[in-house]
Amino acid sequence: MSAAAPPARGVATAALVRVEEVLLPPRDLAAALHVAARAPGVVGRLSRLGALAAAAPALGLAARADRRLGRRLGLLACAGLGRDRIEVLLREHAERDLAGLAPRPRGLEVLERARREGHRVVLVTSTLAPALAPLAARLGADALVGDDLEYRDGVATGKVLAGRTGAWLDDLTRREGLSLAGSYAYGCDAEDEPMLRAVGFPCAVNPDLRLRRVAERERWPVLTW
């Protein structure tokens, strides 16, 4: 984050910080693997893990060009499981697999500078929000925006309901009373483009191919760590 004057009195601003790449290495399949490995019944576990293993090469190729596609495909492993079961497994994943991860030092610097400059810290993730809630609380974030699964009669279809589509940023701005013109955003893939375009100070961090092309065309700062 470049040096900036403190926000004017009565005007709230934010730093919208993508968890993946900025704070933590991408773990796009970690939550899906945890859920699949603990699905009820031996047959259910083996079939879900087998499907993920078979799809791994395709997921890797998809992630290189467009990370969001890899995430969507990976979460198909949740199909057929109940909401309560998935939420329990996601909390367990957060406690066992994420609690011990140390955020990247440069990512923590982004958060610390944002607070010094008077910005609210909003963590943004493309994984399922319940899996990142403990991390957001540990880092003292003011808000967390993430995805959820589609459920029908309490059972997951495998489709992801993207939490960052439509009017999410307008809703956040209205709820928090934010000035986007004075706000920062740090994104890492093509899914972040609308968020980056909405703020006065966009920045791409370890971007995928699609976002890198956009950042270069728009002359946004590109950081690599």
N, C-alpha and C positions, 0 to 999 in steps of 0.2 A: 504494500500500500504506500503510495507516495505521500509526502508530507501534505497536510491540508489544514486549513483553519478550522477551529472548533465550530460545530453547527450553531447557527443563530439561535438565540434563546426562543424557546417555544416551538422550534422546528426539530422534529425527530428524524434521524437518518439511520441507516443500517449498513452492515457488512453482510451480504448474502454469501455464505461460504460453503462450497460443495465439500462434503465429507470425503468422498472418493478423490484421490490424487492430491488434494490440498492437505488433508489431515491424515489420511490413512491410505496405504496402497489399495488398489482395487481388489475387492473380494466378492466379485459378482456372483459366484456360485456357492459361496460359503454357507449362506443361510439355506439355500435349496438343498445342499448336500446334508446339512444337519437335519433338516426336516425329513428328507428321503431316508436317511439312515435310521431314523426312529419312527418310521411309519408303522402302524399296527400290523402284526402278522409277518411271518418270515417271507411269504410270497410277495406281500406288498412292498416290503423293504427291498428285496432283491430285484423286483421288476422296476422300481423307481431308480435304484442305483444303476441298474443295467441300462436303462434308457438314457440316463445322464452320461454314462461312460461311452455309449454308442454315439451320442451327439457331441462329445467333447471336441473332436476336430472341427466340426462345423461351427460350434460355439466360439472356438478360438479365432477362426477366420472372420466370423461376424463381428467379434469384439474389436478386431484391429481396425476395421473400417467404420463401424457404428456400434459402440458399446451397448447402447440401449437394446439392440436386437438380441445380443447374447444374453442380457439379463432376462428379457421376456421369455426366451426359449428355456432358460434354465429353471424358471419358476413353474414350468409345466409339471414339475415333480410334485407340486403341492395339490394338484387336481385330485378331487375325491376325498380330501381330508376335511374334517370339521373345523369350524372357526376356533372353538375353544382349544382343540388339540394343537392347531397351528400357532396360536398365540402363546400357549405354554412352551412350545418348542422354540419359538423365537426369543422368548425371555431367557430360556435356558442357554440358547446360543450366545446371547449377549453376555450372560454371566460367565460362561465357560470359555468362550473363544475370543471375545472382544475385550473383556475387562482388563486383560493383561497387556493389551497392545499399547505401545507408547506412540502417541501422535507425533507426526513429523515436526522437528524443531521449527522449520520455516513456516509451517502451518500454524503452530502455536504463536509465532511472532505476529502473524496476520491477526489472530484473535486479540493478542495483547495490545497491538497498536490500535485496533478498532476501538477497544475500550478506552484507551488513553484519549482518543480523539472524540469520544462521546457518542460513538455509533452503537446501536443495538446489534447484537450478534445473532444472526439467524442461520442455523445449520440447514443445509439442503442436501437431500440424499435421494438416490434412485433405487435404493434397496427398500425393503419394507420398514416403515417407520418404527414399529415396536422393537425391532432388532437394534436400532440406534438410539432409542430413548435413554438408556442408562448412560451412554457416552455423552449425549447432549447435556444431561444433568450433571455429569462429572466435570464437564468443561464450562459449566455455568452459562450455557446458551440461553438467550431470551426466548427462542422459539425453534421448533424443528418442523421441517416440511419434508414429507416423504410419500411413498406409494403405499397402496393397499391392494389386496386381492379381491377379485369379484367373487361373491358368494351367492348361491341360490339355495334357498331353504337351509341355510347354515353350512353348506358344503362348498368348498372352493372349486371353481371351474378350471383353474389354471391360468385364467386371464388376469393381467395386471391392470388395475385402475391407477393410471398415472396421477400422482398427487400434484404434479406441476404442469397441468394442462388447463386450458380455459382461463378462468378469471382468478386463479389462485393468488397471483401477485397483486391484482387489484384488491382482492379481499384482505390480504395481509397489509397492504398499504393503508386501507381504510381503517382496519381494526387497530393498527399500531400508530396511526397518524403520521406515516412516514413521508418524507420528501425523497422521491427516487432520484431526482436531479442531483441531490447531494449524497447519494448512497453509492456504495461499492458492491461489485459482484465478482466472485471468483468461480469460474466454471471449467469443466474439463472435457466435455463432449458435446455433440451436436444437440443434445436435449437441453443444454443450457443456453443456447443461442437467444431465445426470447428473453430470458432473465438478463443476459448481458446487454442486450439492446435497450432494455428498459431503464437502466441506471446511467448516472452521469459518469461513472468511473468503472468500466468493465475491464476484466483481465482474464486471460486464458492460462490455465496451469496444466502442464503436461497434456496438452489437448490431443484428441484423436484426429485422424486425418481430415475429417469434415470440418471440425471446429477450427483447426489450424488454418485451413484455407480461408474460412470466414474472417478469422482474426487478422490474417495478413492483408486481406482485401480491405478491411475496415481500419487497419492500422491500430488495432488494440495491442496492448502489451502482452507478450507471451513469456511466461516464466517456466523454467524447467528445474525440477529438483527430485 
